[in-house]
């Protein structure tokens, strides 16, 4: 494989999306540490499985948008590998299959690290969740009826990068769940959904022309900005409520140091009139989300 090919595959994998993807596994693990039920094997395998699932989602998205026409000359943002011709459709399809297999194997090892390999109802439930996560990663833009084209992308991101990611990781650490965990899980899901919404605000013109009906295309850019603010603010409120419930020291509120960063981000979004200029904000929002989770978790741990 030439250096050009290696560079193309790295670009297709979109490493800049990984900090955001890791956030849900980190959130679940941080709270498990706080509750003194932490397993290093689960932590490591959760991050590895998340890595494979995120890369799978990126590759399948590249493949699916090329097949369905969303990647075209009107698209803004970073170029796609299939669209540019750097990677063929056949090669990308093979990569999706290989990455799916790696994610499945990693997911089975993750389940085993948490609840063992003995067949049980719990084991089957997690296997089903894993298969659903695999399917969701692929079918966002690929397949005959991609759900990302009918406005369901936000819901699936919230479910898998929020509720399933945080609660599932926590359960594999602790073998238990409780209602208040919905707060950090919701926060993770809302911020992940905000990143997707920002991406869709950037791509609104091309998506509308290609028939990709994202939430932004459906409700329009003006309402999408309000929706975006609700997602970001809702996440911070959820973390604040959780911290108040479990208050021990003022240090637990250190994550609120990120509020000015999010406020500045929202100001840019609301001032924006040219969707393509939102692209730099994607990286900033993803990193701000990751930093918020790390600061929130660090105060729980130490």
Buried (B, 14 or more C-beta within 10 A) or exposed (E): EEEEEEEBBEBBBBEEBBBBBBBBBBBBBBBBBBBEBBBEBBBBBBBBBBBBBBBBBBBBBBBBBBBBEBBEEEBBBEEBBBBBEBBEEEBBBEBBEEBBEBBBEBBBBBBBBBBEEEEEEBBEBBBEBBEBBBBBBBBBBBBEEBBBBEBBBBEBBBBBBBBBBBBBBBBBBBEEEEEEBBBBBBBBBBBBBBBBBBBBBBBBBBBBBBEBBBBBBEEEBEEBBEBBBEBBBBBBBBBBBBBEEBEEEEEBBBBBEBBEBBEEBBEBBEEBEEBBEBBEBBBBBBBBBBBBBBBBBEBBEE
